[in-house]
Amino acid sequence: MSRATDLGDLVVTSLNDASFSMEFTSARKYRPISELKDLSTLTVTVLVPTVRQEITSRSMSSDTITVDVLVQKQANADDNDIVDPLIDLVEEIGAHFRGLRFTHAEWLTTELVSHYDMEDIASYRLFSSLLRMTYICYWRPA
């Protein structure tokens, strides 16, 4: 498998093995498309949308890999008691990965791209939050 899919799978395993304030089982997907009815339960999707390859020296290369964690759940935006714990969960997930190293990947940054999507909440009563993490993997070309 590629370094990117390996990293995505490691993120899924780390999420599923950790203890958070809300229970969920994450999965890696290529498209975060779900039926609205399926989002009545908390859904956490891991995506690996970009990989940037660079030569770092004569004998070393690197991949800068973006890993997105999408948190979704149907929610009434008018009820802070429902939305606040979801926002807390997204921040917990970000804190979980801050500084976390995997065997072949070093954490660089975490960006909360969308704390919550106002259009999804208004149109679909759907909480959607996107957390973007960047990792770097060093490797020797063949």
Backbone as a chain_set.jsonl record, in Angstrom:
{"seq": "MSRATDLGDLVVTSLNDASFSMEFTSARKYRPISELKDLSTLTVTVLVPTVRQEITSRSMSSDTITVDVLVQKQANADDNDIVDPLIDLVEEIGAHFRGLRFTHAEWLTTELVSHYDMEDIASYRLFSSLLRMTYICYWRPA", "coords": {"N": [[0.836, -1.187, 0.0], [0.29, 2.344, -0.361], [2.185, 5.056, 1.139], [0.434, 7.064, 1.875], [-2.167, 5.855, 2.081], [-1.53, 3.992, 4.032], [-0.969, 5.733, 6.179], [-3.49, 6.95, 6.483], [-4.947, 4.698, 7.349], [-3.624, 4.218, 9.767], [-4.38, 6.495, 11.197], [-7.144, 6.039, 11.406], [-7.106, 3.687, 13.003], [-5.905, 4.727, 15.313], [-7.838, 6.605, 16.108], [-10.02, 4.876, 16.597], [-9.051, 3.308, 18.658], [-8.708, 5.052, 20.743], [-10.028, 6.886, 23.58], [-12.79, 8.9, 23.701], [-15.017, 11.702, 24.386], [-17.426, 11.144, 23.191], [-18.855, 8.264, 21.685], [-17.745, 6.51, 18.787], [-17.097, 4.922, 15.633], [-14.565, 5.142, 13.437], [-13.87, 5.402, 9.867], [-11.897, 4.901, 6.928], [-12.315, 6.535, 3.884], [-12.808, 7.194, 0.362], [-14.608, 8.949, -0.614], [-16.648, 11.175, 1.079], [-19.425, 10.723, 1.131], [-22.654, 10.357, 2.288], [-25.909, 9.095, 2.989], [-28.395, 11.275, 4.171], [-30.113, 10.26, 6.117], [-28.532, 8.287, 7.218], [-26.834, 9.668, 8.803], [-27.816, 10.124, 11.29], [-26.624, 8.954, 13.373], [-23.478, 9.446, 14.975], [-20.873, 10.117, 12.762], [-17.642, 9.508, 11.685], [-15.252, 10.214, 9.425], [-12.319, 9.399, 7.692], [-10.154, 10.871, 5.437], [-7.761, 10.99, 2.771], [-6.709, 13.366, 1.089], [-4.591, 14.74, -0.286], [-1.221, 14.471, -1.46], [2.029, 15.568, -1.385], [5.004, 15.328, -3.046], [8.522, 15.564, -2.558], [11.986, 16.116, -3.272], [14.37, 15.877, -0.885], [17.053, 15.654, -0.41], [20.079, 14.347, -1.971], [19.823, 11.657, -1.451], [17.399, 11.308, -0.233], [13.856, 11.55, -0.002], [10.616, 13.101, 0.432], [7.233, 12.811, 1.506], [4.571, 14.941, 1.867], [1.726, 14.664, 3.554], [-1.723, 15.085, 3.577], [-4.274, 14.625, 5.89], [-7.639, 14.323, 6.373], [-10.178, 14.657, 8.816], [-13.442, 14.118, 9.085], [-16.245, 15.043, 10.818], [-19.542, 14.221, 11.415], [-23.024, 14.667, 12.078], [-26.524, 14.498, 12.394], [-28.138, 17.33, 13.645], [-29.823, 19.661, 15.724], [-29.416, 22.928, 15.247], [-30.246, 24.929, 16.86], [-30.077, 24.04, 19.396], [-27.87, 24.211, 21.772], [-27.015, 22.315, 23.599], [-26.784, 20.032, 22.15], [-25.07, 20.612, 19.98], [-22.721, 21.752, 21.123], [-21.282, 19.589, 22.499], [-20.434, 18.178, 20.218], [-18.716, 19.962, 18.94], [-16.814, 20.091, 20.973], [-15.879, 17.438, 20.803], [-14.601, 17.428, 18.274], [-12.494, 19.17, 18.823], [-11.212, 17.637, 20.787], [-10.337, 15.474, 19.233], [-8.495, 16.774, 17.587], [-6.616, 17.526, 19.562], [-5.798, 15.012, 20.371], [-4.209, 14.102, 18.233], [-2.21, 15.996, 18.099], [1.144, 16.467, 17.828], [1.513, 13.729, 17.705], [3.325, 10.935, 16.673], [3.768, 8.619, 14.068], [5.079, 5.441, 13.011], [6.265, 5.857, 10.457], [5.719, 8.497, 9.948], [5.682, 11.962, 10.689], [3.971, 14.3, 12.664], [2.95, 17.496, 11.547], [1.163, 19.776, 11.368], [-2.095, 20.858, 12.564], [-5.218, 21.814, 11.455], [-8.23, 23.398, 11.995], [-10.41, 23.345, 9.756], [-13.094, 23.772, 9.242], [-15.047, 24.696, 11.746], [-17.723, 24.292, 12.182], [-20.139, 23.689, 9.691], [-22.064, 26.156, 8.499], [-23.961, 26.25, 6.446], [-24.672, 23.542, 6.073], [-25.845, 23.027, 8.552], [-27.995, 24.855, 8.521], [-29.412, 24.151, 6.148], [-29.7, 21.325, 6.17], [-29.851, 20.483, 8.774], [-27.518, 19.394, 9.785], [-24.63, 18.674, 11.452], [-21.394, 19.392, 10.534], [-17.972, 19.075, 10.6], [-14.631, 19.82, 9.836], [-11.445, 18.625, 10.246], [-8.109, 19.123, 9.589], [-5.099, 17.518, 9.149], [-1.557, 17.558, 8.836], [1.094, 15.586, 7.79], [4.511, 14.458, 7.594], [6.484, 12.277, 5.703], [9.507, 10.669, 5.454], [11.633, 9.163, 3.045], [13.696, 6.844, 1.211], [14.44, 6.999, -2.152], [14.153, 4.445, -4.671]], "CA": [[0.0, 0.0, 0.0], [1.033, 3.605, -0.4], [2.39, 5.718, 2.428], [-0.767, 7.85, 2.188], [-3.234, 4.984, 2.592], [-1.045, 3.458, 5.315], [-1.16, 6.765, 7.182], [-4.935, 7.041, 6.718], [-5.351, 3.55, 8.174], [-3.092, 4.433, 11.122], [-5.239, 7.5, 11.833], [-8.397, 5.337, 11.754], [-6.828, 2.814, 14.146], [-5.672, 5.574, 16.482], [-9.145, 7.133, 16.525], [-10.877, 3.808, 17.12], [-8.47, 2.781, 19.895], [-8.681, 6.1, 21.772], [-11.258, 7.134, 24.336], [-13.258, 10.275, 23.53], [-16.234, 12.02, 25.137], [-18.546, 10.541, 22.472], [-18.433, 7.024, 21.036], [-17.884, 6.404, 17.339], [-16.132, 4.093, 14.924], [-14.181, 5.867, 12.216], [-13.536, 4.597, 8.695], [-11.248, 5.642, 5.848], [-13.079, 6.483, 2.64], [-12.346, 8.073, -0.708], [-15.66, 9.965, -0.779], [-17.384, 11.263, 2.345], [-20.839, 10.856, 0.797], [-23.563, 9.512, 3.054], [-27.317, 9.491, 2.969], [-28.715, 12.083, 5.344], [-30.725, 9.387, 7.136], [-27.465, 7.515, 7.859], [-26.058, 10.562, 9.663], [-28.481, 10.321, 12.576], [-25.609, 8.551, 14.344], [-22.208, 10.139, 14.795], [-20.062, 9.533, 11.699], [-16.297, 10.083, 11.59], [-14.657, 9.715, 8.191], [-10.931, 9.798, 7.455], [-9.842, 10.994, 4.015], [-6.378, 11.374, 2.493], [-6.943, 14.026, -0.198], [-3.427, 15.245, -1.03], [0.148, 14.053, -1.157], [3.011, 16.364, -2.12], [6.307, 14.681, -2.981], [9.659, 16.453, -2.769], [13.321, 15.59, -3.046], [14.931, 16.668, 0.217], [18.509, 15.583, -0.579], [20.405, 13.38, -3.032], [19.455, 10.291, -1.074], [16.163, 11.288, 0.561], [12.66, 12.24, -0.494], [9.581, 13.184, 1.449], [5.826, 12.995, 1.148], [3.762, 15.71, 2.809], [0.419, 14.022, 3.389], [-2.852, 15.707, 4.264], [-5.291, 13.694, 6.366], [-8.822, 15.025, 6.852], [-11.114, 13.939, 9.67], [-14.749, 14.749, 8.939], [-17.179, 14.638, 11.872], [-20.889, 14.581, 10.981], [-24.184, 14.13, 12.804], [-27.708, 15.349, 12.327], [-28.226, 18.085, 14.887], [-30.616, 20.884, 15.732], [-28.471, 24.018, 15.519], [-30.801, 25.809, 17.891], [-29.892, 23.395, 20.692], [-26.451, 24.191, 22.126], [-26.711, 21.094, 24.339], [-26.467, 18.999, 21.159], [-23.952, 21.029, 19.131], [-21.505, 21.991, 21.916], [-20.465, 18.371, 22.657], [-19.839, 17.816, 18.93], [-17.56, 20.854, 18.784], [-15.815, 19.606, 21.932], [-15.3, 16.212, 20.26], [-13.669, 17.788, 17.207], [-11.302, 19.716, 19.472], [-10.544, 16.497, 21.425], [-9.655, 14.722, 18.182], [-7.321, 17.572, 17.241], [-5.649, 17.42, 20.655], [-5.293, 13.629, 20.368], [-3.181, 13.934, 17.209], [-1.18, 17.032, 18.193], [2.455, 15.944, 18.175], [1.555, 12.268, 17.635], [4.163, 10.396, 15.597], [3.586, 7.232, 13.676], [6.357, 4.843, 12.646], [6.865, 6.451, 9.248], [5.165, 9.829, 9.698], [5.767, 12.955, 11.761], [2.922, 15.317, 12.645], [3.411, 18.865, 11.311], [0.155, 20.782, 11.737], [-3.519, 20.55, 12.586], [-6.026, 22.997, 11.145], [-9.682, 23.213, 12.057], [-10.827, 24.002, 8.518], [-14.475, 24.2, 9.443], [-15.514, 24.344, 13.084], [-19.008, 23.71, 11.795], [-20.578, 24.233, 8.408], [-23.337, 26.843, 8.739], [-24.918, 25.885, 5.399], [-25.173, 22.2, 6.38], [-26.757, 23.119, 9.701], [-29.209, 25.573, 8.114], [-30.157, 23.457, 5.091], [-29.941, 19.896, 6.394], [-29.757, 20.18, 10.199], [-26.396, 18.468, 9.819], [-23.361, 19.187, 11.962], [-20.228, 18.924, 9.772], [-16.756, 19.774, 10.99], [-13.481, 19.241, 9.153], [-10.151, 18.794, 10.882], [-7.087, 18.768, 8.595], [-3.782, 17.305, 9.732], [-0.497, 17.388, 7.86], [2.202, 14.743, 8.243], [5.598, 14.301, 6.634], [7.115, 10.959, 5.689], [10.785, 10.666, 4.735], [11.933, 7.856, 2.471], [14.8, 6.768, 0.252], [13.983, 6.499, -3.438], [14.848, 3.238, -5.16]], "C": [[0.876, 1.244, 0.0], [1.222, 4.165, 1.004], [1.133, 6.486, 2.847], [-1.89, 6.971, 2.734], [-2.823, 4.33, 3.901], [-1.291, 4.468, 6.435], [-2.648, 6.936, 7.505], [-5.423, 5.912, 7.607], [-4.838, 3.672, 9.608], [-3.928, 5.453, 11.889], [-6.559, 6.857, 12.265], [-8.183, 4.465, 12.988], [-6.633, 3.627, 15.415], [-6.98, 6.154, 17.017], [-9.985, 6.051, 17.2], [-10.358, 3.219, 18.425], [-8.51, 3.781, 21.051], [-10.044, 6.207, 22.459], [-11.607, 8.616, 24.22], [-14.56, 10.472, 24.305], [-17.498, 11.464, 24.481], [-18.028, 9.3, 21.757], [-18.692, 7.074, 19.539], [-16.885, 5.378, 16.842], [-15.826, 4.808, 13.622], [-13.863, 4.882, 11.099], [-12.845, 5.485, 7.671], [-12.055, 5.436, 4.579], [-12.434, 7.405, 1.611], [-13.354, 9.188, -0.976], [-16.482, 10.006, 0.499], [-18.899, 11.398, 2.136], [-21.643, 9.857, 1.62], [-24.978, 9.998, 2.825], [-27.593, 10.247, 4.268], [-29.286, 11.226, 6.466], [-29.671, 8.57, 7.886], [-26.65, 8.355, 8.835], [-26.78, 10.894, 10.962], [-27.572, 9.825, 13.702], [-24.31, 9.278, 13.995], [-21.35, 9.393, 13.775], [-18.729, 10.268, 11.633], [-15.593, 9.406, 10.415], [-13.248, 10.271, 8.037], [-10.688, 9.772, 5.953], [-8.381, 11.395, 3.87], [-6.382, 12.06, 1.122], [-5.705, 14.467, -0.968], [-2.123, 14.657, -0.517], [1.066, 14.909, -2.021], [4.375, 15.706, -1.944], [7.412, 15.677, -3.308], [10.954, 15.666, -2.605], [13.95, 16.48, -1.983], [16.456, 16.661, 0.225], [18.788, 14.577, -1.69], [19.89, 11.984, -2.716], [18.118, 10.2, -0.337], [15.061, 12.066, -0.13], [11.661, 12.314, 0.638], [8.213, 13.292, 0.796], [5.204, 13.851, 2.243], [2.333, 15.29, 2.554], [-0.623, 14.74, 4.229], [-3.858, 14.628, 4.633], [-6.439, 14.526, 6.926], [-9.648, 14.102, 7.732], [-12.419, 14.738, 9.639], [-15.695, 14.174, 9.987], [-18.559, 15.141, 11.467], [-21.941, 13.924, 11.862], [-25.357, 15.073, 12.604], [-27.877, 16.029, 13.68], [-29.086, 19.323, 14.695], [-29.696, 22.022, 16.165], [-28.969, 24.965, 16.601], [-30.583, 25.253, 19.292], [-28.397, 23.27, 20.998], [-26.053, 22.926, 22.873], [-26.386, 19.929, 23.406], [-25.198, 19.369, 20.385], [-22.655, 21.207, 19.933], [-20.668, 20.729, 22.128], [-19.807, 17.911, 21.352], [-18.614, 18.679, 18.64], [-16.444, 20.435, 19.743], [-15.111, 18.35, 21.407], [-14.27, 16.516, 19.177], [-12.372, 18.342, 17.806], [-10.515, 18.624, 20.203], [-9.741, 15.698, 20.396], [-8.386, 15.466, 17.755], [-6.236, 17.46, 18.297], [-5.019, 16.025, 20.698], [-4.119, 13.469, 19.391], [-2.049, 14.953, 17.303], [0.13, 16.416, 18.678], [2.586, 14.43, 18.071], [2.36, 11.808, 16.425], [3.746, 8.959, 15.33], [4.949, 6.721, 13.22], [7.018, 5.56, 11.482], [6.405, 7.88, 8.987], [5.271, 10.716, 10.931], [4.655, 13.98, 11.575], [3.563, 16.688, 12.42], [2.412, 19.887, 11.826], [-1.233, 20.153, 11.849], [-4.256, 21.857, 12.351], [-7.499, 22.625, 11.25], [-10.256, 24.008, 10.895], [-12.236, 24.556, 8.654], [-14.92, 23.74, 10.819], [-16.888, 23.71, 12.991], [-19.447, 24.406, 10.532], [-21.972, 24.827, 8.575], [-24.39, 26.468, 7.695], [-25.508, 24.498, 5.648], [-26.161, 22.234, 7.537], [-28.071, 23.768, 9.282], [-30.051, 24.761, 7.129], [-30.575, 22.044, 5.464], [-30.026, 19.497, 7.864], [-28.664, 19.138, 10.428], [-25.159, 19.189, 10.347], [-22.248, 18.555, 11.132], [-19.033, 19.76, 10.188], [-15.573, 19.046, 10.382], [-12.188, 19.641, 9.843], [-9.105, 18.302, 9.888], [-5.724, 18.674, 9.289], [-2.769, 17.098, 8.616], [0.642, 16.62, 8.51], [3.282, 14.746, 7.179], [6.224, 12.921, 6.822], [8.393, 11.071, 4.872], [11.056, 9.252, 4.224], [13.069, 7.959, 1.471], [14.268, 6.221, -1.061], [14.796, 5.29, -3.895], [15.816, 3.585, -6.277]], "O": [[2.061, 1.185, 0.326], [0.508, 3.795, 1.935], [0.807, 6.551, 4.032], [-2.5, 7.311, 3.748], [-3.656, 4.13, 4.785], [-1.764, 4.104, 7.511], [-3.02, 7.053, 8.673], [-6.221, 6.136, 8.517], [-5.523, 3.282, 10.552], [-4.159, 5.297, 13.088], [-7.037, 7.108, 13.372], [-8.989, 4.498, 13.918], [-7.139, 3.259, 16.475], [-7.204, 6.19, 18.227], [-10.586, 6.285, 18.248], [-11.136, 2.687, 19.216], [-8.363, 3.395, 22.211], [-11.054, 5.691, 21.981], [-10.814, 9.48, 24.596], [-15.133, 9.511, 24.819], [-18.529, 11.328, 25.14], [-16.894, 9.283, 21.279], [-19.706, 7.601, 19.081], [-15.944, 5.014, 17.548], [-16.716, 5.051, 12.808], [-13.621, 3.699, 11.338], [-13.157, 6.67, 7.552], [-12.43, 4.314, 4.239], [-11.628, 8.273, 1.944], [-12.997, 10.242, -1.502], [-16.964, 8.969, 0.955], [-19.57, 12.109, 2.884], [-21.343, 8.663, 1.639], [-25.209, 11.164, 2.507], [-27.078, 9.891, 5.329], [-28.974, 11.444, 7.637], [-29.876, 8.199, 9.042], [-25.861, 7.814, 9.61], [-26.404, 11.837, 11.659], [-27.733, 10.231, 14.853], [-24.092, 9.67, 12.849], [-21.126, 8.189, 13.903], [-18.689, 11.494, 11.536], [-15.371, 8.195, 10.413], [-13.014, 11.465, 8.227], [-10.978, 8.781, 5.282], [-7.826, 12.061, 4.744], [-6.095, 11.422, 0.109], [-5.756, 14.563, -2.194], [-1.949, 14.387, 0.671], [0.905, 14.97, -3.239], [4.848, 15.545, -0.819], [7.274, 16.515, -4.199], [11.0, 14.67, -1.884], [14.051, 17.694, -2.161], [17.081, 17.553, 0.797], [17.862, 14.021, -2.281], [19.56, 11.219, -3.622], [17.745, 9.124, 0.132], [15.3, 13.099, -0.757], [11.831, 11.674, 1.676], [8.068, 13.797, -0.317], [5.304, 13.515, 3.423], [1.788, 15.525, 1.476], [-0.436, 14.973, 5.423], [-4.247, 13.816, 3.793], [-6.247, 15.333, 7.835], [-9.801, 12.917, 7.437], [-12.484, 15.876, 10.105], [-15.918, 12.964, 10.036], [-18.741, 16.33, 11.205], [-21.78, 12.795, 12.326], [-25.201, 16.293, 12.64], [-27.772, 15.39, 14.727], [-29.074, 19.95, 13.635], [-29.253, 22.07, 17.313], [-28.187, 25.714, 17.186], [-30.877, 25.931, 20.276], [-27.74, 22.336, 20.538], [-24.901, 22.499, 22.802], [-25.778, 18.947, 23.83], [-24.342, 18.512, 20.163], [-21.587, 20.838, 19.445], [-19.45, 20.781, 21.955], [-18.731, 17.315, 21.383], [-17.598, 18.183, 18.152], [-15.27, 20.426, 19.371], [-13.896, 18.212, 21.547], [-13.189, 15.927, 19.163], [-11.28, 18.013, 17.342], [-9.286, 18.672, 20.24], [-8.607, 15.296, 20.658], [-7.331, 14.856, 17.584], [-5.06, 17.314, 17.964], [-3.84, 15.882, 21.024], [-3.149, 12.775, 19.696], [-1.023, 14.786, 16.643], [0.213, 15.909, 19.796], [3.664, 13.892, 18.324], [2.11, 12.236, 15.298], [3.42, 8.199, 16.242], [5.88, 7.512, 13.063], [8.216, 5.839, 11.526], [6.671, 8.425, 7.916], [4.993, 10.294, 12.053], [4.424, 14.467, 10.469], [4.589, 17.007, 13.022], [2.76, 20.76, 12.621], [-1.503, 19.08, 11.31], [-3.954, 22.877, 12.97], [-7.946, 21.645, 10.654], [-10.553, 25.195, 11.029], [-12.522, 25.675, 8.227], [-15.146, 22.551, 11.043], [-17.171, 22.71, 13.649], [-19.158, 25.585, 10.33], [-22.945, 24.098, 8.769], [-25.575, 26.377, 8.015], [-26.706, 24.292, 5.457], [-27.188, 21.555, 7.508], [-29.144, 23.288, 9.647], [-31.272, 24.693, 7.267], [-31.673, 21.607, 5.119], [-30.243, 18.328, 8.182], [-28.846, 18.156, 11.146], [-24.702, 20.177, 9.772], [-22.161, 17.331, 11.034], [-19.068, 20.99, 10.139], [-15.508, 17.817, 10.403], [-11.879, 20.822, 10.001], [-9.205, 17.178, 9.395], [-5.264, 19.623, 9.925], [-3.091, 16.528, 7.574], [1.094, 16.941, 9.608], [3.011, 15.002, 6.006], [6.459, 12.468, 7.943], [8.363, 11.52, 3.726], [10.742, 8.269, 4.895], [13.362, 9.036, 0.952], [13.711, 5.124, -1.103], [15.968, 5.139, -3.548], [16.487, 2.701, -6.81]]}, "num_chains": 1, "name": "protein.A"}
